[in-house]
Amino acid sequence: MEYIFTLKYALLASDYDLECIVDSLGEAGCNDALIGIGKPGRLALEFTREAVDAKTAVSSAMADVHRGIPSAKLIEVAPDLVGLTDVASILDMSRQNMRKIMLNHQNNFPLPVHDGKTALWHLAEILSWLQDNRNYQVDHKLLDVARVALHVNLDKENQRFVNVSRGVEKSLLSA
């Protein structure tokens, strides 16, 4: 099956040479990715990868990027964090329709992970909810990739939390 997803990375200053990046990633097996360098120090790779399942697609792509640019640090796997406009676009509906669904089902619509000027949700939670509560026909490959992205991102953030907690603990012990 073919899975589409994006891996976003932070680069070291020594990794900013676009030609070297393209060559290294190509040699590492990332020939199925569109490479984007929009922000200084950032790299986005949109993959269209053949694999038996979404987890294999994402994990093999991450391994390939690591082989090509070992110093690159994963920021995010997408699609995961989305606003209502993103969800509407993904599902080919208007933002107003998506907002109406959310407002009409406030009692059981997934809670956002960030609620501010722009609210953010995990795409997998919204897609699952639409499928289970609204009988919406969701592309199962998209849902699988969104679930994998959610798990990878949560695992990454959990590890970051553990590292920060250890640092705070060491600071308190040495004080």
Number of C-alpha atoms within 10 A of each C-alpha: 11 13 20 20 23 21 22 19 20 18 18 14 9 8 16 15 9 13 8 13 17 16 13 17 20 16 13 17 16 26 16 15 20 13 19 13 14 9 9 11 15 19 22 21 21 18 21 19 22 14 14 11 16 25 18 15 22 24 13 16 24 16 15 20 25 16 17 21 18 12 15 19 16 20 16 21 25 22 24 24 22 21 17 21 15 16 22 17 12 13 16 9 12 14 17 12 12 18 15 12 14 17 11 11 12 11 9 10 16 18 16 17 12 13 10 8 6 10 14 18 19 22 27 23 19 20 23 18 16 17 15 12 12 10 10 13 11 14 11 11 15 19 20 16 25 25 23 25 27 22 16 20 19 13 12 15 14 12 12 12 12 12 12 12 12 12 12 12 11 11 10 9 8 7 5
